[in-house]
Amino acid sequence: MDRTIFIINPNSTQAVTDAFDAGLASLRVEGGPKLRSLTLTEGPPGIQCQLDVENVTLPLVKLVRKLDAEHGDAAAGYVIACFSDPGLHAVREATSKPVLGVMESAMFTAMTRGHKVGVIAILQQSIARHLRAFGAMGILDRVAGELPLGMQVVELSDSARTRAGLLAVGTRLRDEKQANVVVLGCAGMAEHRGWLEQQLGIPVIEPAQAGASMALGRVLLGAG
């Protein structure tokens, strides 16, 4: 039986889905679970405030239940590919399959690569929401700081502007906040991960890759 892990973009911007899907290429191995990226078409263009998080929770639950019903045991797990991990706990209640949030996955992965984690947010308004989540996860003492790019989700397709912002913010996190590992605080920037890591000289974690990697491990080990 072919098993599939569904990586779900809760916003409706297909370019974001395409970008993180391309970043999963090295995780697609012969004989392993398939990685299928989906877009929640009824979601907002970007998950940029708490209201956006709340508004996509029930649609995510409905989508996962639909996928479970259509695919049965072939649906091996789910990854919510948004750095706010919207609907994570509700979706976990809706299915017996593994459900990973990319924020949790990225932060825990980062803590295996460095002691102090710096996070690059896309917007200032996202930071308070992320910090609440880090507090709930019990990891605030490992967070060096979080700084914004000051870009909307739909603006991330401007590669040159995005890279300039990532380098500037990443440098500040490294030099001013003493971060020794950096997390990209939005799915869809995988194409910049390796470049930014080379520029900064410290590890850089892309959240969709971290979430998919953890999901693969859970499925291959048979852990629910």
N, C-alpha and C positions, 0 to 999 in steps of 0.2 A: 504494500500500500504506500503510495506517495504521500508524504506528510508535508504540510505547508504551514509556515509561520507567516502570519499576516502582519505587516507593518503599516499602521494606519496613521495618516496625516489628518488631524482633526480640523485643519483649516481647508478652505476650498481653493487654495492657490496651487494649481497643478505643477507649476514650476518648482515649488518646494518639494513636492513628492518626487518629481523627476531627479532633482538634485541629490536628495538623500538616497534614492534608489540606485543611482550611479555609484555612490560611495559604498554600496554593499557588494560590489562586484567580486571582491576578493574573498567574500564569505560564502559565495555560491560555489560549492564543491561537489564533484560528482559523487552520487550516492547519498548525499546529505539532504536534510530537509530543504524544500524550496522556500525561497523568500519572496513573497508577493506584496508589493507596495500598493496601497489603496488610498484614495482621497475621499474624505467625508464631504460630499458635494454641498450639503446643507450648512456646513460650517462657515464662519466669517473668513475674510481674506487672510486674517492673522489672529492668533490668540494673544491679545495684547493687554487685556485687563481681566479682572476677576469675573466680570459679567460674561465675557467670552468663555471663560473656563466653565462657568455654570451652565451656559446655554448649549454647550456641546456634550454635556455629560449623558443625558438621556439618549440623544442620537447615537452616541458611541455604544451604549448598552444595547440599543435596538440592532445596530449593525453587527455586533459580536454575536448576539443571539441568532440573527439571521444566518451568519456564516457557520455557526455551530450546527444549525438545523440543516443547512444545505450540504455541508461537508462531513458532518459526523466526526469520527475519530481521525479523519485525514486532516482536519483543522487542529494542528498540533500546539499552537500557541499564538499569542498576540503581543504586539509591541505598540504602545501609544507614542507616536513620534512627534511630540511637542514638549518643549522644555518645562512647561508648567505641569506636566503629567495630568492633564484634565481627565476627570472621570475614572482615574486609576482604581480607586477603591470600589466604586460602584461596579465597574466592569469585572473586577475580581469576584464580586458577589454573584455576577450574572453567568459565569462559566466555571467549569472545573479545570479548564486548561490553564497553563501558565500565562500570566499577564505581566508584562514588564513595562515600566515607564522609563523613558529615556533620560529624564533628569536623575532619578534614583540611580540608574545604571551608570550614567556618566560620572556622577559624584563619587560613587563607590569605586569605580574603576580608577578615577583620578587619585584616590587615596592610596592605591597600590603603586602609584608612579611617583608620588611626591608627598611631602608632609603638609604643605600649605597650598591650598587650591585657590586659584584666581578664576573668576567667571566673567566672561564677556557677554553682557546682555545686549539686546538690540535697542531697548528703550529704557529710559530712566524709570518709567512707571512700572516696569516689570520687576524691578529689584526688590521692592518690599514684599511682593508676592513670593519671590524665590526665597528670600530670607526667612519668611514664615515656614516655608517647606523645609529649609535646612534645619530650622529649629525643631520642627516636628521629627525630623530624622535623627536629631541628636548630634549633628556634626558641625555646629557653628564654630567650635574651637579649631576646626581644621580649615575653615574658610578664611583666606587671607583678605579677600575683598571681592566686590563685584562692581564693574564699571560698564557704562552703556556705550554702544556705537552711535546711538542717536539716529537710527534708520528704521523705517517701517519694514515689515516682512516683505512686501512687494518690491521694495527697493534693493533687496539683496541680489537681484539679478544683475545689477551693475557691478561686475566683477572687480574693475579697477578701484572704484570707490570703496567697495567692501574690503578689499585687501589693504587699502591705505588705512581704513578705520581699524581693522583687526590688528595691524602692526602697531599703530599708535596706542591703542588700548592695552594690547598684550604687553607692550614695553612698559607701560605705567604699572601694570599689575606685577610684573617681574621686578622692576627697579624701585618702585615706591611702596608696594605692598609686600614685597619679598615672597611672592608666589613662586613655587618651583614646579608647578604644573598648572596648565590652563585648560579650562573647559569652554567650549563654544556653546553659549547659552541659547541656541536656537538650532533646530534641525534644518537641513538644507544648505549647510556651508561646508560639506565634506570635501569639496574640490580645493578648499583653502587649507585644510588641516596640515598636510605634509609640508606645504610651503611655509606656513606660519611656524611650524615646529622648527624648521631649518633656520628661519630668520631669528627666532627667539633663543634657540639653543636649549629649550626645555620641552618636556612632553606636552602635546596638545591632544585633547580628547574630543572626539566628535560624538554627540549623544546618540544618534541613530545607529552608528556603528557599535557603540557600547551596548545599547539595548538589544540589538540583533545578536551580538556575540553572546550575551548572557542567555538569551532565549534559546539559541542553538545548544549551548551547554546543558540547559535544563531538559530540552527535548532529547538530546542524544544520551543523556544519563538516565532518562526515564523518570525524572523528578517532576512531580506535579506542582 
